[in-house]
Amino acid sequence: MNDYLWEIEKGTIISGGNTTDDFITILWDTLGQGIVKVNYANTNGCRGELSAIATIDILNPPVPEFSGDVKTEVCGGETVTYYAPAGMAQYVWEVRGGQITAGGNIDNNYIAVQWSVNSSIGTISLNYANVLGCLPAQPVVAQIKINPLRIPSIVGGVLSEVCLGETVTYQTQSNMDNYSWSVSGGDIVSGGGIFDDHVSVIWNYAGNGVISISYQDTGCVSQEATRYDLVIQRLPSLQLAYEEKLICSGETVIFSEMVISSYDNLSVYDVPVGGTPLTVDREIVTVDKNYYLSIRNGNCESDRREVRIKVYPSPQITIPYLHGICPGESEILI
């Protein structure tokens, strides 16, 4: 055939459509009913009496949208499912800042995304065709705020050793939600509730202890509880050689002799509570005096044991007045 004659309405010719072209490509860019007409001459030069006519319904492409609520603020590591309207075709999903864990294929009107713990912003975009195959020029895009998962910690850290019977207060970050404290090897005496950023623990059981903390920050639960392991030391036992001793005034008391065994870590105080240990290993005692002894095991100090020193007064020695005597005489002094 030759001498083609093309006519169109409500569209724009993209390619073809010339008198020598047996094809035409049209961009239908105006809503309504489009028309394309064609006529041509045969090899004898005879043209058709009537042009062939095709009518085209030019419809609005769909405006893509998500179905239901779209969660745009999430926690790092959280998995969220998003939906598109059912009954469409050629679903196109794209995700940044997360990993697709389910759905997300061309036939799926849903997608499950696990948002990254290493990103602060993510996006999810959606496009699809309607039942006629019309695909929108632009997808719908949702911006996702990814809240990081905080790593709880105890302010100032945790000593690796505590003493049996010792009460210790621990503090974590403030202004969080749903605090969760866990203790093993001790008992909580105060704090430790879901609203408490602190806990006081009495370590009652010798051996290994554990304290852990987790909480929510902007609705995000910490990825896992932060755990601290510690050793609960038994208090050392101090055995006295005596609790009370009678001495003469001016005698020296040696502190190491107040205990049965030899202790390298023996401390001697002159007060029952507080104070600082004496820096000498013995003292001369002239009046009644109490000493308070303890020993240490690492950072753990035993209860102080009291040793009482009672002092006998020393006699006053005098010689009576001697009057003159003759050589060879004797006298009894009383």
C-alpha positions as CSV (number, residue, x, y, z in Angstrom):
1,M,0.0,0.0,0.0
2,N,1.0,3.6,-0.3
3,D,0.0,7.1,0.2
4,Y,-1.1,6.6,3.7
5,L,-3.3,9.2,5.3
6,W,-3.5,9.3,9.1
7,E,-5.7,11.5,11.2
8,I,-5.9,11.7,15.1
9,E,-7.9,13.5,17.7
10,K,-7.0,14.1,21.4
11,G,-3.5,12.8,21.0
12,T,0.0,13.6,19.8
13,I,1.9,11.6,17.2
14,I,5.2,10.2,18.6
15,S,6.4,8.4,15.6
16,G,5.2,7.2,12.2
17,G,2.0,8.7,10.7
18,N,3.6,9.8,7.5
19,T,2.3,9.0,4.0
20,T,4.9,6.3,3.7
21,D,4.3,4.8,7.1
22,D,2.0,1.9,7.7
23,F,2.2,2.6,11.5
24,I,1.6,5.3,13.9
25,T,2.5,5.8,17.6
26,I,0.3,8.1,19.6
27,L,0.5,9.6,23.0
28,W,-3.0,10.0,24.2
29,D,-2.7,13.1,26.3
30,T,-6.2,14.5,26.4
31,L,-9.1,13.0,28.4
32,G,-12.2,11.9,26.5
33,Q,-12.7,9.9,23.3
34,G,-9.8,9.8,21.0
35,I,-10.0,9.0,17.3
36,V,-7.5,7.6,14.9
37,K,-8.3,7.4,11.1
38,V,-6.3,5.9,8.3
39,N,-6.8,5.6,4.6
40,Y,-4.4,4.6,1.8
41,A,-4.2,3.8,-1.9
42,N,-3.7,0.3,-3.3
43,T,-1.2,-0.6,-6.0
44,N,-3.6,0.6,-8.6
45,G,-3.7,4.0,-7.1
46,C,-7.3,3.6,-5.8
47,R,-8.0,5.0,-2.4
48,G,-10.6,3.7,0.0
49,E,-14.0,5.3,-0.2
50,L,-14.1,5.6,3.6
51,S,-11.3,5.8,6.1
52,A,-11.0,3.2,8.8
53,I,-11.8,4.7,12.2
54,A,-10.9,3.6,15.7
55,T,-12.2,5.3,18.8
56,I,-10.2,5.3,22.0
57,D,-11.5,6.0,25.5
58,I,-8.8,8.0,27.1
59,L,-9.2,7.6,30.9
60,N,-7.5,9.2,33.8
61,P,-4.6,7.0,35.1
62,P,-5.1,6.0,38.7
63,V,-3.6,8.1,41.5
64,P,-1.6,5.7,43.6
65,E,-2.2,5.6,47.3
66,F,-1.6,3.4,50.3
67,S,-4.5,1.7,51.9
68,G,-5.2,2.2,55.6
69,D,-3.0,3.9,58.1
70,V,0.6,4.4,57.0
71,K,3.1,4.2,59.8
72,T,5.6,6.9,59.1
73,E,7.5,6.9,62.4
74,V,9.0,3.6,63.3
75,C,11.8,2.0,65.5
76,G,15.0,0.7,64.1
77,G,14.6,-3.0,63.6
78,E,10.8,-2.8,63.6
79,T,8.9,-4.7,60.9
80,V,5.8,-2.9,59.5
81,T,3.3,-4.1,56.8
82,Y,2.0,-1.5,54.3
83,Y,-1.0,-2.0,51.9
84,A,-2.1,-0.9,48.5
85,P,-5.7,-1.1,47.1
86,A,-6.6,-4.6,46.1
87,G,-7.6,-5.4,42.6
88,M,-5.0,-3.4,40.8
89,A,-2.2,-4.7,38.6
90,Q,1.5,-4.4,38.1
91,Y,2.3,-3.3,41.7
92,V,5.7,-1.6,41.9
93,W,7.2,-1.3,45.4
94,E,10.5,0.4,46.3
95,V,12.1,0.6,49.7
96,R,15.1,2.6,51.0
97,G,16.4,2.3,54.6
98,G,14.8,-1.1,55.2
99,Q,14.6,-4.7,54.0
100,I,11.6,-6.4,52.4
101,T,10.7,-9.4,54.4
102,A,7.4,-10.4,52.7
103,G,5.3,-9.3,49.7
104,G,6.5,-6.5,47.5
105,N,6.1,-8.4,44.2
106,I,4.3,-7.3,41.1
107,D,1.2,-9.3,42.2
108,N,1.2,-8.2,45.9
109,N,-0.9,-5.4,47.2
110,Y,1.2,-5.5,50.4
111,I,4.7,-5.3,51.6
112,A,6.4,-6.0,54.9
113,V,9.5,-4.0,55.7
114,Q,12.0,-4.3,58.5
115,W,13.4,-0.9,59.0
116,S,17.2,-0.6,59.5
117,V,18.8,0.0,62.9
118,N,21.5,2.0,61.1
119,S,19.3,4.6,59.3
120,S,17.3,7.6,60.5
121,I,15.2,8.2,57.4
122,G,13.6,5.7,55.0
123,T,11.2,5.8,52.1
124,I,8.6,3.5,50.6
125,S,7.1,4.2,47.2
126,L,4.2,2.5,45.5
127,N,2.8,2.5,42.0
128,Y,0.3,0.3,40.2
129,A,-1.8,0.1,37.1
130,N,-5.6,0.0,37.0
131,V,-7.7,-2.7,35.4
132,L,-7.1,-1.2,32.0
133,G,-3.3,-1.3,32.5
134,C,-3.0,2.5,33.0
135,L,0.1,3.2,35.0
136,P,0.5,6.6,36.7
137,A,3.5,8.7,35.7
138,Q,4.6,9.1,39.4
139,P,4.4,6.8,42.4
140,V,3.3,7.8,45.8
141,V,6.1,8.1,48.3
142,A,6.0,8.0,52.1
143,Q,8.9,9.4,54.1
144,I,9.6,7.2,57.2
145,K,11.3,8.5,60.3
146,I,13.4,5.7,61.9
147,N,14.0,6.2,65.6
148,P,17.3,4.6,66.7
149,L,17.3,2.0,69.4
150,R,19.0,3.3,72.4
151,I,21.5,1.1,74.2
152,P,20.8,1.4,77.9
153,S,23.6,1.8,80.4
154,I,24.1,2.3,84.0
155,V,25.6,5.8,84.7
156,G,29.0,5.5,86.1
157,G,29.2,1.7,85.3
158,V,28.9,-1.2,87.7
159,L,31.7,-2.4,90.0
160,S,32.7,-6.0,89.1
161,E,32.6,-6.9,92.8
162,V,30.2,-6.1,95.6
163,C,30.1,-7.2,99.2
164,L,27.5,-9.6,100.6
165,G,24.9,-7.5,102.4
166,E,25.9,-4.3,100.6
167,T,23.2,-2.0,99.3
168,V,24.1,-0.3,96.0
169,T,22.0,2.2,94.0
170,Y,22.2,2.1,90.2
171,Q,21.1,4.9,87.8
172,T,20.3,4.7,84.1
173,Q,19.3,7.4,81.5
174,S,16.4,9.5,82.7
175,N,13.2,10.5,80.8
176,M,12.6,7.2,79.2
177,D,9.5,5.0,79.3
178,N,8.7,1.5,80.6
179,Y,11.9,0.8,82.5
180,S,12.6,-2.9,83.0
181,W,15.1,-3.8,85.7
182,S,16.1,-7.4,86.4
183,V,18.3,-8.5,89.4
184,S,19.8,-11.9,90.2
185,G,21.7,-12.5,93.4
186,G,20.1,-9.7,95.3
187,D,16.8,-8.1,96.3
188,I,15.4,-4.7,95.2
189,V,14.8,-2.5,98.2
190,S,13.7,0.7,96.3
191,G,13.1,1.9,92.7
192,G,13.2,-0.7,90.0
193,G,9.6,0.0,88.7
194,I,8.5,0.9,85.1
195,F,8.7,4.6,85.9
196,D,12.1,4.4,87.8
197,D,15.4,5.4,86.3
198,H,17.1,3.9,89.3
199,V,17.1,0.9,91.5
200,S,18.6,0.1,94.9
201,V,19.8,-3.5,95.4
202,I,20.9,-5.3,98.6
203,W,23.2,-8.1,97.5
204,N,22.1,-11.0,99.7
205,Y,23.5,-14.1,98.1
206,A,27.2,-14.8,97.7
207,G,28.5,-15.8,94.3
208,N,27.5,-14.4,90.9
209,G,25.1,-11.6,90.5
210,V,23.5,-9.9,87.5
211,I,21.7,-6.6,87.0
212,S,20.1,-5.7,83.6
213,I,18.2,-2.7,82.3
214,S,16.1,-2.0,79.2
215,Y,13.6,0.8,78.4
216,Q,11.6,2.5,75.7
217,D,12.7,5.7,74.0
218,T,10.1,7.4,71.7
219,G,8.1,4.2,71.9
220,C,11.0,2.1,70.8
221,V,12.1,-0.8,73.0
222,S,15.8,-1.1,73.3
223,Q,17.0,-4.0,71.1
224,E,18.1,-6.0,74.1
225,A,18.7,-5.4,77.8
226,T,22.1,-4.2,78.8
227,R,23.5,-6.8,81.3
228,Y,26.1,-6.4,83.9
229,D,27.7,-9.4,85.6
230,L,29.3,-9.1,89.0
231,V,30.7,-11.1,91.9
232,I,29.2,-10.9,95.3
233,Q,32.0,-11.4,97.8
234,R,31.5,-13.0,101.2
235,L,32.5,-10.8,104.1
236,P,35.7,-12.0,105.7
237,S,35.5,-13.6,109.2
238,L,37.6,-12.1,112.0
239,Q,38.4,-14.2,115.0
240,L,39.7,-12.5,118.1
241,A,42.3,-13.9,120.5
242,Y,40.5,-12.1,123.3
243,E,37.8,-9.5,123.7
244,E,39.1,-8.0,126.9
245,K,42.6,-7.9,128.4
246,L,43.9,-6.6,131.8
247,I,47.3,-4.9,131.6
248,C,49.4,-2.7,133.8
249,S,49.6,1.0,133.0
250,G,52.3,1.8,130.5
251,E,52.3,-1.7,128.9
252,T,52.4,-2.0,125.1
253,V,49.5,-3.7,123.3
254,I,50.4,-5.3,120.0
255,F,47.5,-5.4,117.6
256,S,48.4,-8.6,115.8
257,E,48.2,-10.4,119.1
258,M,44.5,-9.5,119.5
259,V,43.6,-12.0,116.7
260,I,44.0,-15.7,116.4
261,S,45.4,-15.8,112.9
262,S,47.9,-13.5,111.2
263,Y,46.0,-11.1,108.9
264,D,47.9,-9.1,106.3
265,N,44.9,-6.9,105.8
266,L,44.1,-6.2,109.5
267,S,42.8,-2.7,110.3
268,V,42.6,-1.2,113.7
269,Y,40.4,1.8,114.6
270,D,39.8,3.8,117.7
271,V,36.1,4.4,116.8
272,P,33.4,1.8,116.1
273,V,32.2,3.5,112.9
274,G,34.0,5.7,110.4
275,G,37.4,7.1,111.1
276,T,40.6,5.9,109.6
277,P,42.8,2.9,110.5
278,L,45.7,3.5,112.9
279,T,49.0,3.6,111.1
280,V,51.0,1.8,113.9
281,D,51.0,-1.8,114.8
282,R,51.2,-1.3,118.6
283,E,50.5,1.3,121.3
284,I,51.5,2.1,124.9
285,V,48.3,2.2,127.0
286,T,48.0,4.0,130.3
287,V,44.2,4.2,130.7
288,D,41.3,2.0,129.7
289,K,40.8,2.0,126.0
290,N,38.7,0.2,123.3
291,Y,40.0,-0.8,119.9
292,Y,37.9,-1.9,116.9
293,L,39.4,-4.5,114.5
294,S,38.4,-5.5,111.0
295,I,39.9,-7.3,108.0
296,R,39.3,-6.8,104.3
297,N,38.6,-9.1,101.3
298,G,39.1,-6.9,98.3
299,N,36.7,-4.0,98.7
300,C,34.7,-5.8,101.4
301,E,35.4,-5.1,105.1
302,S,34.3,-7.3,107.9
303,D,32.2,-6.0,110.8
304,R,34.4,-4.3,113.4
305,R,35.1,-6.4,116.5
306,E,35.6,-4.6,119.8
307,V,38.6,-5.3,122.0
308,R,38.6,-3.8,125.5
309,I,41.9,-3.0,127.3
310,K,41.6,-2.6,131.1
311,V,44.4,-0.9,132.9
312,Y,45.5,-1.7,136.5
313,P,46.9,1.4,138.2
314,S,50.6,1.0,138.9
315,P,51.6,1.2,142.7
316,Q,53.4,4.3,143.9
317,I,56.7,3.1,145.4
318,T,58.1,5.2,148.3
319,I,61.0,4.8,150.8
320,P,60.4,6.1,154.4
321,Y,62.7,8.8,155.7
322,L,65.9,7.3,157.0
323,H,67.4,8.9,160.2
324,G,71.1,8.5,161.1
325,I,72.4,5.2,162.4
326,C,75.7,3.9,163.5
327,P,78.0,1.6,161.5
328,G,76.9,-2.0,161.9
329,E,73.3,-1.1,163.0
330,S,70.3,-2.3,160.9
331,E,66.8,-1.0,160.5
332,I,63.7,-2.5,159.0
333,L,61.9,-0.4,156.4
334,I,58.1,-0.8,156.4
